[in-house]
Amino acid sequence: MSAALNMTDRSNSTKLNPRVFVVVLLIVASVMLFAGLTSAFVVRHAEGNWLNFELPQQFINSTVTVLASSITMVWAYYSAKRDNILNTQLALGLTLVGGLAFVYYQYQGFIDLGERGIYFSPPNGSEGGLVSGSFVIALVALHLLHLLGGLIFVTVVFIKSLLLKVHKTNMLSIRMCNTYWHFVGILWIYLYMFLYFAPQF
């Protein structure tokens, strides 16, 4: 009887939590989406009639802030594992600030592109150079939408931590948040490096 109970406990522990499955599914779908878009970028670039332009300086600032926020998210996660509630709250708050700073720098980057006459689907979008701008803006904007979703996630977990609902015996929410936040961070670094080096191919 006890052996049967042990077998049941073991099978339950190996089951994937439905909420974790949703996060994994979202990540896989996002990877496929951006893989398809970056492939389309390469194909369209190879056709010619394409204007290469420097990425906004603000995108470098975005990269620094997303790296910093990944560090604070790791701090939050391990603080929760150690039941250090105050550090968990502080680190989640700093992660939230880093995410908001990322959004601010992205916004400034879009302004910089606009001042250089680079828009998404401009009236004279038949010119190849402006097609390149549309690709860049579409990729960056789609990533920004993913990050905004991450900010909502971090905000929810931060509020839960203030309510003392994030600790070593209740790690699911911060574990999922940690996974998704690192994903959007790695995704941005990939996109930035791709957009920086792809025109040189």
NORBELQUI-V454374 format. One line per field, one symbol per residue. phi: phi as a letter, one per 20 degrees, with the letter a starting at -180 (. if undefined). burial: + if it has 24 or more other ideal C-beta (glycine too) atoms within 12 Angstrom, else -. A space follows every 10 residues. Layout:
phi=???
burial=???
//
This chain:
phi=.fffffffgf fffefeggff ffffffffff ffffffffff gffffffnlc eebffggfff ggffffffff ffffgfffff femeffffff ffffffffff fgffffffff fffffemdce lfgefffgff ffffffffff ffffffffff ffffffffff ffemdcafeb dgfffffgff ffffffffff ffffffegfe f
burial=---------- ---------- --+--++--+ ---+--++-- +---+----+ ----++-+++ +++-++++++ -++++++-++ ----+-+++- ++++++-+++ +++-++--++ -++----++- --------++ ++++++++++ ++++-++-++ +-+++-++-+ +----++--- ++++++++++ ++++++++++ ++-++--+-- -
//
